[in-house]
Amino acid sequence: MDLVDVSRWQFGITTVYHFIFVPLTIGLAPLVAMMQTAWHRTGKDMWYRATRFFGTLFLINFAMGVVTGIVQEFQFGMNWSEYSRFVGDVFGGPLALEGLAAFFFESIFLGVWIFGWERVPRWMHLASIWIVAAATNVSAYFIIVANSFMQHPVGAAMNYENGRAELIDVWELLTNPVALVAFPHAVAGSVLVAGTFVAGISAWWMVRSRRHAAKMDGNSEDAGQLWRPLLRMGLWVTLLGIVFVSITGDLQAKVMFEVQPMKMASAEALCHTEEDPWFSILAISTFNDCNSVSEIFSVPWVLSFLAGGQFAGVTLQGVTDLQAQAEQLYRPGNYSPNLFVTYWSFRLMIGFMTASILVVILGFWLTRRKRTTDKRWFAWLGLIAIPFPFLSNSAGWIFTEMGRQPWVVYPNPDFGPENSPNGENDIHMIVDFGVSNHSVTTVWISLIAFTLIYGVLAVVWFWLMRRFVVAGALAPGASENIAEDTYGPDAEELEPLSFSADSAENTEGAEGVESTGWNSTAVATKPRRQRGERTDDGQES
């Protein structure tokens, strides 16, 4: 492989691996916030246990996403510096907003949530996880805005003196029509991932609790009082995700048929322009030549509705015709993506959702009328279904990115020669011109290193997730130690934070005040037993 091929493999591997963690973070954060809100509203112990259980899994996944996500930022400058130089004035803005406005909110308030149990007021602790949930979605929007500029460049003009694209309209960039449909589709996919994740784990634990109770001749309260409600919650969220993924996916397809017709034609292996072509369910081909495609099974009306919102009277351009148009606008070359990848990634994106659909149907049936089940096959079905929405999301991103090839910045059809005769808005870049001028050996070394490191991280992530899933939730009655009168200081007991020594001196000797050892902080709290202090029964706490 040449330099461009190895560079694309490196970016593809690191990006797809990073995106494994992103949907679960986006989708699970609001679910954990909802669980904690339910505990605050009802005071039920099961919601506190659920919050701590799934909150731990969320933190493991979040940390792994941060570690792998940092690599993406550096790759733009290290291995795709020509691309960064070309669109950095535009592309860098959303990335900076993602880091400054969103990521810092996530980090700060996630720290409050992690370390704030029994240290901050209840309302503040609950607000912190909701802020994290909102910030993850804001962060995702800015990233999608940056990516959407690569799919459909708007809000910028070409400066031919310095050979760079320059931002001219921030609002147009932030309201890119591709971003407005891609963002809700990504969020819906994340909801599907999180719902299946919660439902699958809860199904496994519900069955395990029932079977363990039967073996011990006891009564499993957890099966009905903890895991069944969490299973039903996951099923409803999964169902909601399936519905919204379908709706937002339809909206995104209609936009993509307008701005990237080559991508959508490749997804159908549609070689020639046709009126009302049938939607391909299965086709066989070498995919080296579009004309070698042989349809096995296809259905009418679907593709016409997907493209134009009507069942008939829609004409779609084929790969061959779009290739000829691209050669006339630019120069001779291959302007069609890899048909095999685009065709099958589009179908796998849809097909992998069937596992979640199956869990929803069977889960609702087996738990109807307050029932629980001890069927082992359902426990394993729940676990096996968990990876499928992850794979569906990854297949969708592979289709999105590979379908754009060979462009790293896809030409905007509205800025063609007829609409922009001077070419001031005709911003586009072939992948070959975006890569840095490194040796192939250098990129190979980094590719192998990243792949090995990410392989180790995958093992660590799976080991941690499995360990805490198998460990299970806290014992019943765990929330009794988080009673309202010990859950952090009351509002009237709070002292203002100050960095002045005088303020700290004024609080010395105050009754009920604990000092952290810093002159900057003094918070009034009720006296608590210190680590190592003896309890009434003589045991060391």
N, C-alpha and C positions, 0 to 999 in steps of 0.2 A: 504494500500500500504506500501511496505517496504521502506527503506532508498533510495535505488537506484531509485525506481519508483518516489518518491516525488522529488528527486534531478533532475531527467530527466524532470519532469513536470515543475519545476521551471526554468530550463535553457531553455526549449522549449518555455514557455510563454514569458519570458523576451526577448528571441532572436527574436521570430516571431513579437512581438510588436515593437522592435527596427527596424526590417527590413521593417516595414511599411514606415518609413521615408527615408530610405537609397536610394531606387530607384528614388524617386522624387528629392532628392538632387543631385544625380549623373546626372540625365537627364535634370533637369531644369536649372542648373548652366550654361551650354553652351548655352541654349536657351536664357536666360537673357543676356548673353554676346553677342549673335548674334543680339538681339534687340538693345542693346546699340551701337554696331558697325554700325548697319543700321542707327541709329540716327546720329552718327558721320559722316558717309559717305554722307547721303542725306540731313541732317538738317531738316527732316520732324518731325513735332511736335508729330505725332501719335506714332512714335517709342520711343520717350522720355517718353510719357505717358505709353506705354506698358512696358518699362523697369522698371519704378517706380512701376507699378501695380503688375506685376509678380515677380519683385524683392522683394517686401514686402512679398508676399506669400512664396517665397524661403527662406527668412530669418526666418520666423516663423517655417517652416519645418526643417530648418537646426538646429535651437536652440533646438527643441524637439529631434532631432536625437542625438545631443551631450549629452543631459541629459540622455537619455535612453541607449546610447552606453557606457557610463562610467561603468554602472553596469556589462556589459559583461566582461570587463577587470578584475574586482575584483572577479567575480565568479570563474575564473580559480584558483585563490589562496585560496578563502574562502570555496568553496563548491566542488571543483574538484582538491584538492591539490595533491592527489596521481597521477593524470594524469599530472599535472604541474611538479611534481618532475620527472616523467618518461621521458617526452619529452621537458622539459623547455629549455634545451640547444639548441634545434632546433626550437621549437615553439615560443620561446620568441624573436628570431631575427626578423622575419617579423613583429611581433607586435610592437617592438621597432622602426623599420623603419617606420611603419605606423604612429606612434606618433611623431617621431622626424622629419622625412623628409617630411611628407605629411600634418599631422594635424596642425603643427605649421604654415606651409605655408597658409593653409586654414584660420586659425584664424587671422594671421597678415594681410593678404591682404584683407580678408573680412572686417576687421576693417577699412582699408584704403578706401574700397569701400563704407561702410556705412557712415563714417564721412567725406569722402573726397569731397563730392559735394561742389563746389565753394571754395575748400581749397587746392586742388592739381591740377597740370596741367592736361589737358584733356587726353593726351596720358597715363599718369600714372594712372589716374582713370580708363580708359578703360582697361589698362593692368592688373590692380588689379583683375577685375572680371574674366578675362581669366586665370589668375594664379590660382584663386580659382577653376575654372572649371577643369583645368588640375590637380590640387592637389587632388580634390575629386576622380578622376579616378586613380591616383597613389595610394592614400589611399586604394581604393577598391582593387587594385591589390595585395598589401601586405597582406590584410586580406584574400584574396582568396588563396594566396600562403600558408598562415598558415593553412587554412582549407583543402587545397589540400594535405598537408602532412598527415592529418588524413585520407584522402581518398586513398592516394597512397604514402606511405613513401619512399622518395628517398633522396640522399645526406647525409645520416646519417649511423652510424654503432652502434651496440649494445655493450656497455661496461658491461660485466657481473660481474665485480668486484664491481661496485657501483650500478648496476641495473638501468642504465640510457642510453637513446639514446643520441649519441653525433654527432654533425655536423661535417662532413668531407669534404663536397663539397658545397660551397655556391651557385655556378653557377647552379649546378644540382638541388638544392632546388628551386631556383628562376625560373628555366625553367622546372619545373615539368610539364609533358604533360597534367595532369589534369588541372593545373592552366592555361595553354596556351589556353585551349578550354573553361574553365569555365568563365574566365574573359571576353572575348568578348560576351559570352552569357549573363552574368550579365549586361554588359553595354547595350546590345541590349534590354534587358528587361526594363532597366531604361529609354531608349529612348522611348520605347512604353508607359511607364507610363507617362512621361512628355508630350509627344505628345497628348495623350488622355486627360490629365489634361488641357492643353492649349486649345485644341479644344472644350472640353466640356464646359468650362467656357465661352469661346468666343461665342459659339453657344447660350448659355443661354442669354448672354448680347446682342447679335445681335437681337434675337427675342424680347427681352424686349425693346430695343431701338426703334425697328420698331413699336411695339404695343403702346408704350408710345407716340410716335410722331403722330400716327393715332388718338389716343384719344384726343390729344391736338391740332389737326388739323395743325400740323407743319411738318417740314421736318427733319428727323433724319439723320444727317450727320455721326454720330458715327457708325451707323449700317453698312454703306458702306465703310467709310474711316478708321475706327479703327478696329471694331470687325470682319468684313469679312476678311481683310488681315490676322489677327491673327488666325482666324478659319482655313483659308487655310494653313497657316504656320503649325498649329498643325496637320492638316490632312496629310500634306506631311511628317512631322516627324513621325506620327503614322504609315503611310504606310512604311516608311523606317524601323521603328522598327519591324514591322510584318515580313518584308522580312529577316532582319538580325537575328531575333529571330529564324526563321525557319532554316536558313543556319547554324548558330552557334549551335543550338540545335541538328541538325543532326550530326555535327562534334563531339559534346560532347557525344552523344549516342554511337557513334562508339568507342570512347576511353573507355567509361564505360563498354561496352560489353567485353573489354579486361581485364580491371583491377578490375572490380567488377561485374562479371557475375551473382552472386547471386542477386544483386540489380535489374538488368534488367530482370532476369527470374521472380522475384517476381512482377515486374511491369506489367508483362503479365500474371501472375498466371500460368506460364508454368511449369507444374509439372515434366514432363519427357523430356529427350533429344529427339529432333525432328529435322528433316531436313526440312527447309523452312516452319516453322510454320506460321499460319495466325496471323495477328495483331488483337487483341481483341478490339472491340469497346464497347461491353457490355457483362458482364457475371454476373451470380448470384451465390452466395455461402455463406456458413456460415463463410468462410475464416479461420475457425479453423483448417481445414485440407485441404491441397492443392488438394487432390483428390476429394473434394466435389464441385469443380468449374464446373459450367455448362455454356458453351458458348451460348449466345443468338444471337450475331451478330459479325462477324469478316470478315476481307478482306484479300486476298492473296497479296504476294509480298512486302507489306509495311515493315514488320518486317525484312525480309531478307535484304532489302536495308538499313534499319536503322542500322542493325548490321554489315553487311559486304560490303555495297556499291554495291551489285548486287542483281538481282531479283530472282535468283535461285541458288541452290548449296551451301547454307549456313546451317550449323548444329549448333544448339543452345542447350546448356546444360539446363536441367530442375532443379527445386528446389530440388527434391528428390535426384538426382544424386550428386548435389553440396553439399547437406547436408552430404551425405555419405563420400565424399572426405574430407570435413572439419573434420569430426570425426576421419578419419584415420590420418590426419596431426596433429591434436591437441588432443583433448580428447572428450569423449562422452558429448553431450550437444545439445542445439538448436541453430543453426547457420543461421537460416533463419529469415528475418525481419517480421514485422507484414504485412501480405499479404493484409489485407483490406486497411491499410493506404497507402502502396506503390502503389497498383493497382489504387485506386481512386485519390490520389494526382497527379499521373502522368497524368490522364485523365482530371482532373480539371485544371491543369497547361495549357494544350492545349485548353480545352473548354472555359475557361474564356476569351480567346483572341477574341472570336466571337463578343463580344460587341464592341470592338474597330474596328473590320472589318466592322460591320454594320454602325457605325458612319462615317467611311471613305467613304463608298459607298454612303450613303444618303447625307452626307455633300458636297461631290464634285458635286452631281447631283443638289442639291438645290441652290448651289452658282455658277453654271456654268454661263459663259458669264456675269460676274460682277453683278449677281443677289444677292439679299438678301431675307430672308424669315421671315415671322411673324408667322409661324406655331408653336403653343405652344407645340405640341407633340415633335417637334424636339429639343426644348429647354430642355424639361424634359429628352429626350433621351440622350442629351449631359451630363447632370448631373448624370443620372443613370449609364452611361457607365464609369464614372471616377473610381469607386472602383474596377472594374473588372480586369484591369491590375495589380493593387495592389494585389488582391487575386491570380492572376495567378503567380506573383512573389513569394508570400508566399507559395503557393502550391508547386512550384518548389523547394524551400528550404526545405520544410517539406519532400518532396520525397528524396532529396539529403541526408539529415541527418538521416531520419528514415530508408531509404534503406540501410544505412551502418550498422545498428544494427545487432547483439549485440556488434559490435566492436566500440570502441571509436577511435582506430587506426587500420585501416583495413590492413590485411596482404598483402604485396606486392607479387604477384604471381611469379615475377622474382627471388625472394629470397627464394624459397622453398628449401626443403632438398636436392633436386637434384642439385641445383645451388649454394647453400650455406651450405655445409655439416656441417660446424662448427657453423652455426647459427649466425655468426657475423653480418649479415645484415637482419636477420629475425626479424623485429621490428613489434610488434603488441600488442594490449591491449584490453581486454574485458571491457565493460562499468562498470561492477560490481567492477572492481579493480581500477577504476579511481576516485571514489567518496571519499570525505573526511569522516573521522570517527566522524561524528556528530550524535546526537540523532535525531530520526525521528521528535520529537516535535520541535526541533530547526529549522529544515528545513521547517516544516509545518508553523511555525510562520513567517519565512522570505518569504515563498511562498505567504501566505495570505497578508502580508504587501506589497510586490511588486505588487501583483495583484490589490489591492485597490488603491495604489498610481498611478499605470499606468492607472487605470480606470479614476481617477480624471484628470490625464494629457491628456487622450484621449478627455475628455469633454472640457478641456481648449483649446487643439489644434483645435478641431472642431469649437468651439465658435469663436476663433480668425480668423481662415480661412474663416468662413462664414461671419463674420463681415466685413472683408476687401474685400471679393468678392462682397458682397451686396453694400458696399460703392462705388465700381466702380473705374474707372481710374480718374486721375486728369482732371480738366476742359480743354477744348481746349485752346491752347495758353500758356500752362503751361511752355513750354520750353523757352518762351520769357524772363523769369526771370533767365535763365541759359545761357545768351548770351556769346559769345566767349570772350568778353573783361572783363567779370566778373567771368569767370569760373576759379578761382584760379589765382595765380600769373604767369606771363610769365617767361620763362626760365631765361632770363637775370636779372630778379628781385629777384631770389632766393638767399638767404643767406645760407651758410653752417651751418648745425646743429653742435653745440658744447656744451660740458659740462663744459667749463672753464668760470670762472667769468669774465676774461679779455675780452673774446670775446663778452660777453653780454654787458660789459661796453662800448666797442667800438661802439656798435650799438645804445646806448642810445641817444636819441635826433635826430636820423636819420629821415629824412623826409619820410613819408609814411610807417614807420615801426610799426607794432603792436607787442607788447610783450605779450606772453601768461601768464606771471607771473612767469615762470620758468627761471632760469638763463641758462637753457640748450638750449632754442629755440628762434630764432629770424627769422621771415619770413617776407620778404617785400611783401606787398600787396597794392592794390589800396584802398583808404579810403572807409569804408563802414559805413552805418548808424548803430548806436549802439542800442541795445534793450532799449526800453523806451524813445527813442529820438523822439521829435515831428517832424512830417512831415509838408509840406507846408500848408496842409489843416487843421492843428491843431490837427489831430488825433495822438494818441500814437501808434508808430509802435511796 
